[in-house]
Amino acid sequence: MTGGERPKVFQVIECGGPGGTGAQVAAVCRTLDPARFDTTLVYNVRPGNPPADYEALAGVKAVRVPEMTRELHPGLDLAALGALVRLFRERRPDVVHAHSSKAGVLARLAARAAGVPKVFYSPRGYNFLMEDRSWATRYLYVWIERLASKVGTVAAVSESEAGLARRRVWTRRVVTVPDAYLGKPPEPPVAHEGLMVAATGRLTYARHPEAFGRLARALKGKASFVWIGDGELRAGLEGVSVTGWLSSDEVAERLRRADVFVHFSRWEGLPNAVLEAMTHGLPVVASDVPGNRDLVKDGVSGLLARSEAELAPAVGRLLDDAALRRSLGEAGRRLVAAEHSLKRLGERLSELYLQEV
């Protein structure tokens, strides 16, 4: 980069799409000031997500690398690494910022090979936390992360994730850049009869929906229970109303009618679902795992359940205490407004990208 030129910033992700990590990376692309940064999205999408739609969501120049996949695949992984090395050598970015585990490994190695001066990596939930993988696979993931950590700086999305980077991955260069709330400003709650407990997201093992189903049975008669979303574990949710996939406006409308939000996930990076619930002023009961505990300060902005045995008593306590629901919900709303706005995200990333190597 010569004097007066905008730094070239490449955002790299292998699992782009309209939700979760994909939505956060697209927001990063849109949020960086185009007068200060020349931003390019380097990506692949999850199956079923049209590439053109994701490029439109990011709103910047884009290069698709179809060889990048979420799962380990030696042949495709080597092809993706070669494609990234060629791209970086040809375009000569000043900054490469990789998001999620697979892109994190491939883009960091390619950036080192291409001589990129500034490299950052946001794990967004380390893959060795995934409890649905074997012990041997998770151990392998730890060592892959340790080897790759010799390149660049970890830009963790929560302090808990930063702690994992230091303790488990032995990363020396770690900063924290929390994700932003991406939705519209919420409208006031809707008056409704009875109490409602809500959860949102994809019904997968990571989100632990069976615990939500057991919660609904344990507190039957005290509240109605709704899961806003869909997924492969839908059939196991007895006693819970499952909405199916809804538009963002429809999700917001459902949250306006809720009284308590539950996010009893097995692992996290920084949960978008909790950010959205807090923005709506909902008190949150969450599992005590990294990512959740960064947003839900126990007894301040929500309640933490350290085991499933603590989940029903915590939710029941909120259902019985309207004043506590209001105080925790308001504290969560203030936290998101102060620390998780798009403006704050843009400021943090701009400072990070412009710092000296």
C-alpha positions in Angstrom: 0.0 0.0 0.0 1.3 3.4 -0.9 0.6 6.7 0.7 -3.0 7.9 0.2 -4.4 4.5 -0.9 -7.1 2.8 1.1 -5.9 -0.4 2.8 -7.2 -3.5 1.0 -9.1 -5.6 3.5 -10.2 -9.2 2.7 -12.9 -10.8 4.8 -12.8 -14.6 4.5 -15.5 -17.1 5.4 -16.4 -20.6 4.2 -19.9 -20.8 5.5 -21.6 -17.6 4.4 -25.4 -17.2 4.5 -28.1 -15.0 6.0 -27.8 -16.1 9.6 -25.3 -16.5 12.4 -21.6 -16.1 11.4 -22.5 -15.4 7.8 -24.7 -12.5 8.8 -22.0 -11.1 11.1 -19.3 -11.2 8.4 -21.7 -9.5 5.9 -22.3 -6.8 8.5 -18.6 -6.3 8.9 -18.3 -5.7 5.2 -21.1 -3.2 5.1 -19.9 -1.4 8.3 -16.3 -0.7 7.3 -16.2 2.9 5.9 -15.6 2.6 2.1 -13.8 5.9 2.2 -11.2 4.4 4.5 -11.1 0.7 3.4 -11.2 -1.2 0.1 -13.1 -4.3 1.3 -13.5 -7.6 -0.5 -15.5 -10.6 0.6 -13.8 -14.0 0.0 -16.3 -16.7 0.6 -18.2 -19.8 0.0 -21.8 -20.4 1.1 -23.6 -23.1 3.1 -25.5 -25.6 0.8 -28.8 -24.1 -0.2 -27.7 -20.5 0.1 -27.5 -18.7 -3.3 -24.1 -17.0 -3.7 -25.6 -13.9 -5.3 -27.9 -13.4 -2.3 -24.9 -13.5 0.1 -22.9 -11.1 -2.1 -25.8 -8.7 -2.1 -26.1 -9.0 1.7 -22.4 -8.0 2.1 -22.6 -5.2 -0.4 -18.9 -5.2 -1.4 -16.7 -6.8 -4.0 -16.7 -10.5 -3.7 -14.6 -13.6 -4.8 -16.1 -17.0 -4.3 -13.8 -19.9 -3.5 -16.1 -23.0 -4.0 -13.4 -25.4 -2.7 -13.8 -24.0 0.8 -16.1 -26.3 2.9 -17.0 -26.5 6.6 -15.9 -30.2 7.1 -12.4 -31.6 6.8 -11.8 -32.7 3.2 -8.1 -33.1 2.4 -8.5 -32.8 -1.4 -10.7 -29.8 -1.4 -8.8 -28.2 1.5 -5.6 -28.3 -0.5 -7.3 -26.9 -3.5 -8.8 -24.1 -1.4 -5.5 -23.3 0.1 -3.9 -23.0 -3.4 -6.7 -20.8 -4.6 -6.3 -18.5 -1.6 -2.6 -18.3 -2.0 -3.0 -17.3 -5.7 -5.7 -14.8 -4.9 -3.7 -13.1 -2.1 -0.5 -13.0 -4.3 -2.5 -11.5 -7.2 -4.6 -8.9 -5.2 -2.0 -8.2 -2.5 -4.4 -7.4 0.4 -3.0 -5.3 3.4 -5.3 -7.1 5.8 -6.8 -10.6 5.8 -9.5 -11.3 8.5 -10.7 -14.9 8.6 -13.9 -16.0 10.3 -14.7 -19.5 11.7 -12.5 -22.4 12.0 -11.9 -23.8 8.4 -11.4 -20.3 6.8 -9.3 -19.4 9.8 -6.8 -22.2 9.1 -6.8 -21.9 5.3 -6.7 -18.1 5.1 -4.0 -17.7 7.8 -1.7 -20.3 6.0 -2.4 -18.7 2.6 -1.7 -15.2 4.0 1.6 -16.3 5.5 2.6 -17.9 2.1 1.6 -14.7 0.2 3.3 -12.3 2.6 0.1 -10.5 3.8 1.3 -8.0 6.5 -1.7 -8.1 8.8 -3.7 -11.2 9.6 -6.6 -11.6 12.0 -8.8 -14.6 12.9 -12.2 -14.7 14.7 -13.0 -18.3 15.7 -16.7 -17.5 16.5 -16.9 -20.7 18.6 -13.8 -22.9 18.4 -14.6 -26.2 16.7 -13.0 -28.2 19.5 -15.9 -27.2 21.7 -18.3 -29.2 19.5 -19.6 -32.0 21.8 -21.1 -34.0 18.9 -17.6 -34.8 17.6 -15.4 -37.6 19.0 -12.7 -36.9 21.6 -10.0 -37.7 19.0 -11.5 -35.3 16.5 -11.7 -32.5 19.1 -8.1 -33.2 20.2 -7.1 -32.9 16.5 -8.9 -29.6 16.2 -7.0 -28.2 19.2 -3.7 -29.0 17.7 -4.6 -27.6 14.3 -5.6 -24.4 16.0 -2.4 -24.3 18.0 -0.3 -24.7 14.9 -2.3 -22.1 12.9 -2.1 -19.6 15.9 1.5 -18.9 15.0 0.1 -16.7 12.2 -1.6 -13.4 13.0 -3.8 -12.2 15.8 -6.9 -13.8 17.2 -9.8 -11.3 17.2 -12.2 -13.1 19.6 -15.8 -12.2 19.7 -16.0 -12.4 23.5 -13.7 -12.3 26.5 -14.5 -16.0 27.1 -13.3 -16.9 23.6 -10.2 -14.8 24.2 -9.6 -16.8 27.3 -9.9 -20.1 25.4 -7.4 -18.7 22.8 -4.9 -18.1 25.5 -5.4 -21.2 27.6 -6.3 -23.9 25.1 -4.7 -22.7 21.9 -1.7 -20.9 23.5 -2.2 -17.9 21.3 0.0 -14.9 22.4 -1.7 -12.2 20.3 -5.3 -11.9 21.3 -7.8 -9.0 21.1 -11.5 -8.9 21.7 -14.0 -7.4 19.1 -17.5 -8.3 20.1 -20.2 -8.9 17.5 -23.0 -6.4 16.9 -26.8 -6.7 17.1 -27.9 -6.7 13.5 -31.6 -6.2 13.7 -33.8 -3.2 13.6 -34.6 -1.1 16.7 -37.3 -3.1 18.5 -40.9 -1.8 19.0 -42.6 -1.8 22.4 -43.8 -5.2 23.7 -47.3 -6.4 22.8 -49.8 -6.9 25.6 -50.8 -10.5 25.8 -52.6 -13.0 28.0 -50.5 -15.4 30.1 -46.7 -15.8 30.2 -44.6 -17.0 27.3 -41.1 -18.5 27.3 -39.3 -18.3 24.0 -36.1 -19.6 22.3 -34.9 -19.0 18.8 -32.6 -20.6 16.2 -31.9 -23.8 14.3 -33.0 -27.0 16.1 -29.6 -28.7 16.2 -27.6 -30.6 18.8 -25.6 -27.5 19.6 -28.7 -25.6 20.6 -29.8 -28.4 23.0 -33.5 -28.2 22.1 -34.3 -31.4 24.1 -33.5 -29.5 27.3 -36.1 -26.8 26.2 -38.7 -29.5 25.7 -38.0 -31.0 29.2 -38.2 -27.4 30.6 -41.7 -27.0 29.0 -42.9 -30.2 30.6 -41.4 -29.3 34.0 -43.2 -25.9 34.0 -46.4 -27.0 32.3 -49.2 -24.7 33.3 -47.0 -21.8 34.3 -46.3 -20.5 30.8 -46.6 -21.3 27.1 -43.3 -22.3 25.4 -42.4 -21.5 21.8 -39.3 -22.2 19.7 -38.9 -19.7 16.9 -37.1 -21.5 14.1 -36.8 -25.0 12.7 -34.4 -27.8 12.2 -33.7 -31.5 12.2 -34.6 -32.0 15.9 -38.0 -30.5 15.7 -39.8 -33.9 16.2 -38.5 -34.2 19.8 -40.1 -31.0 21.2 -43.2 -32.2 22.9 -45.2 -29.4 24.6 -43.5 -26.7 22.6 -45.0 -24.7 19.8 -42.4 -24.6 16.9 -43.0 -21.8 14.4 -40.9 -22.9 11.5 -38.6 -20.4 9.8 -39.9 -16.9 9.9 -38.8 -13.6 8.5 -36.8 -11.2 10.7 -39.8 -9.0 11.2 -41.9 -12.0 12.2 -39.3 -13.2 14.7 -39.3 -9.7 16.2 -43.1 -9.8 16.5 -42.9 -13.1 18.4 -40.3 -11.8 20.7 -42.4 -8.7 21.5 -45.0 -11.2 22.9 -42.5 -13.1 25.1 -41.7 -12.7 28.8 -38.6 -14.8 29.2 -35.9 -16.0 26.8 -34.0 -19.2 27.1 -30.7 -20.1 25.4 -29.5 -23.3 26.9 -26.9 -24.1 24.2 -24.0 -26.6 24.5 -21.4 -24.2 23.1 -21.1 -20.7 21.6 -19.0 -18.0 20.1 -21.2 -14.9 20.9 -24.9 -15.8 20.4 -26.9 -13.6 18.0 -30.1 -15.0 19.5 -29.2 -13.6 23.0 -28.2 -10.2 21.5 -31.6 -10.0 19.8 -33.5 -11.1 22.9 -31.7 -8.5 25.1 -32.4 -5.8 22.6 -36.1 -6.5 23.1 -35.7 -6.1 26.8 -36.2 -9.8 27.6 -34.6 -11.4 30.6 -32.4 -14.3 29.5 -31.7 -17.6 31.1 -28.7 -19.2 29.4 -26.3 -22.0 29.9 -23.0 -21.1 31.6 -20.7 -21.6 28.6 -18.2 -19.2 26.9 -20.1 -16.6 24.8 -23.3 -16.9 26.8 -21.6 -15.8 30.1 -20.2 -12.7 28.3 -23.6 -11.3 27.7 -25.6 -12.8 30.5 -24.1 -11.5 33.8 -25.7 -13.7 36.4 -28.2 -11.8 38.4 -27.5 -8.5 36.5 -28.5 -8.9 32.8 -30.0 -12.4 33.2 -29.5 -15.7 34.9 -27.0 -18.5 34.2 -27.9 -22.2 34.5 -24.7 -24.2 35.2 -26.6 -27.5 34.6 -29.9 -28.5 33.3 -31.0 -29.1 36.9 -30.7 -25.3 37.4 -32.7 -24.4 34.3 -36.3 -24.9 35.4 -35.8 -23.2 38.8 -34.2 -20.2 37.1 -37.0 -19.8 34.6 -39.6 -20.4 37.2 -38.1 -17.7 39.4 -38.5 -15.2 36.5 -42.0 -16.3 35.8 -42.9 -15.6 39.4 -41.3 -12.2 39.6 -42.3 -9.5 37.2 -40.1 -6.9 38.8 -37.0 -9.1 38.3 -38.0 -9.7 34.7 -38.1 -6.0 34.1 -34.8 -5.2 35.9 -32.8 -7.9 34.2 -34.3 -7.2 30.8 -33.5 -3.5 31.0 -29.9 -4.2 32.1 -29.5 -6.5 29.0 -30.9 -3.8 26.7 -28.4 -1.2 28.1 -25.5 -3.7 27.6 -26.3 -4.3 23.9 -26.8 -0.6 23.2 -23.5 0.3 24.8 -21.2 -2.5 23.6 -22.8 -4.2 20.6 -23.9 -1.6 18.1 -22.7 -1.6 14.5 -21.1 1.8 15.0 -19.0 0.4 17.9 -18.1 -2.7 15.8 -16.9 -0.4 12.9 -14.8 1.7 15.3 -13.1 -1.3 16.9 -12.3 -3.0 13.6 -11.0 0.2 12.0 -8.7 0.8 14.9 -7.5 -2.8 14.7 -6.8 -2.8 10.9 -5.0 0.5 11.0 -2.7 -0.3 13.9 1.0 -0.8 13.2 2.1 -4.4 12.4 
